[in-house]
């Protein structure tokens, strides 16, 4: 099923056609009034777009905007020997800002968002929908019917189709794509550590400029205090203080732009010749290898560009584009040009170029705004880190951690306590360990350029599979991007021993954690898939399942969206009783940003009706949070009640018909009970499937979510007896049965596999949160079933 989102052009075209159709029938005054209303709506949409552009300044551009604090110092860490070098460096900065943030990200990469969501995993989710590259094969055909599961179709002989088949052919290619995504994610986490360190330390350095007698240790202490306060306030979220972000960052941009204009006018107007690329060539000829390695400092002028894409969630692409082209880009150009003009006459002030170029009369106000802007920039990067960890968690690539929503209005604003304190400790260690901007800048540049390279490589597949561009266009984009980014990458390699090793170590540690956890997740799923129980075995047990059926409902949690899990047979083999109603619950994350509430649950009956066994699959997107459903259990039961009620309305449709004696597929199984929510109407469709264990969506009307007891008892349908039975069982008690699966490496396994499985994965599993905590299961209703398997 293909879902297509109408563009603004489509809407305008439809509107124009509507006008042409109606003009012959409507009086002129009615037509004039309608056109007047259209004009007002268009004017309102423009004002809304400008408002969003203003708000995006505080969330999206804080990191990019604070770069003028430290760029020139990291470009010339050994001082300036020739004033003409300043012109060449400025020219490099100008064209770096133009090629990477402006052209590549703002006007190309931002369009590759997943329904407004940006970041590495958003690109990966898009690819997972357009090709079967997900390493956990838990997709189901009904997932593609979601309204948020939008994807394109292409001709079987097209280059996109050939690329898709090439990706899907071997599992090694899927793993390579996943590792590429994990590398980018790990570097974003490193970015979340280094951005607060260099931004706050650079801002706090202004104290020493105005008071030279203050030691560097005092500056570091002030920076550490600010960082501790910043991370301590994360648990309150940005919703309460977020309204301050946009005015602070806007004031910051206006200040650095105004100071830049003042410095150009006061010190050297000829600095504007740096807009000619000729000075880049002269710069490299004059400085040679030193000029090439200085690209690592120039690279810092575009840091925050990846955060721009990752923090795209709450703003339209057009708003982000307007904010960058109207405010951010010109103000940054003026700021760097003003600093360069000042340095042309004060080459010995390169260490604190930004603060020394500020007019004395406004020094302290600018210092306060700079510190506030550094905090805002750090906040945006930390929030982006939380978001990408949440996305990795949803894709089964990160250990289970607590995720807290800090805002009722914005789904994307989350707080991850465990990650927050890890970031704080590492950030303070980096700040106190290096104590200067130069080495932190080298580390920062390494993290930034690797994330850019990962985005470029993912964009190749996005352009081919999602946008269906001609391979020549994708090649041109890739070639131009790699020329620029590989130049920066080669420059930062020379500084690995000067601080560039920090993000590599941090990213390496997070990469190992994520890949090992994902490996264990895949193996655990494969174990459940291959050891699931056949329907012949379940049917052979009879209605009582060969045991005593005690009152109550047993919710058996499983990762399988089809089939009876091994945990169930393990449970009933070791215990003499099972509940009167058994529901297999699968909480599954899909490669979509969100799953609408009315499309969340899939309900299916397993076996004949007198078995009282059901399957319920709860689907979530990578932005959704399972614990957000405080009444998850109630919604689950409401979905089952609705399924039973509507099942009886399907004449001659018995779900048990689809199971043969041996649990194989029957030729024409009819289980497609599709309930659509259209206002107060419910439409019923019977589809023909051929699956042994199909699941069907239940989209419950809004009034179903209210109290159901009275309406269920008053039901006139033939299913009233079963619903009464289900209600009695629910009132008798609900028990949550969770599998506690332990993975061990086989004796003949290689040593690195034993280390990964028996030590790393076992340690991560021990320290991560239990499933019962994630599912918010009360301890008195919890039953763990342990099992061990070897890989």
Secondary structure, DSSP 8 states (H G I E B T S, - for coil): -------HHHHHHHHHHHHHHHTTTS-HHHHHHHHHHHHHHHHHHHHHHHHHHHHHHHHHSHHHHTGGGTHHHHH-TT--S-HHHHHHHHHHHHHHIIIIIIIIIITTGGGG-BTTB-SHHHHHHHHHHHSS--SS----GGGGGSTT-------TTSHHHHHHHHHHH-HHHHHHHHHHHHHHHHHHHHHHHHHHHHHHHHHHTHHHHH-TTS-HHHHHHHHHHHHHHHHHTGGG-STTTTHHHHHHHHHHHHHHHHHHHHHHHHT-GGGGGGGSTHHHHHHHHHHTHHHHHTHHHHGGGGTTHHHHHHT-TTS-HHHHHHHIIIIIHHHHHHHHHHHHHHHHH-GGGGGGHHHHTS-GGGHHHHHHHHHHHHHHHHHHHHHHHHHHHHHHHHTT-S-----EE--SS-TT-EE-HHHHHHHHHHHHHHHHHH-SHHHHHHHHHHHHHHHHHHHHHHHHHIIIIIS---HHHHHHHHHHHHHHHHHHHHHHHTTGGGTTHHHHHHHHHHHHHHHHHHHHHHHHHHHHHHT-B-HHHHHHHTTTTTSEEEEEEEEEE-S-SSSB-HHHHHHHHH-SEEEEEEEEEEEEE-SSS---GGGSEEEEE-S-GGG-EEEEEEEE-TT--GGG-TTHHHHHHHHHHHHHHHHTTSTT--GGGGB-TTS-B-SSEEEEEEEEEETTEEEEEEEEE--TT--EEE---GGGGS--HHHHHT--STTHHHHHHHHHHHHH-EEEEEEEEEEE--TTS-HHHHIIIIIIIHHHHHHS--HHHHTT--GGGEEEEEEEEE-
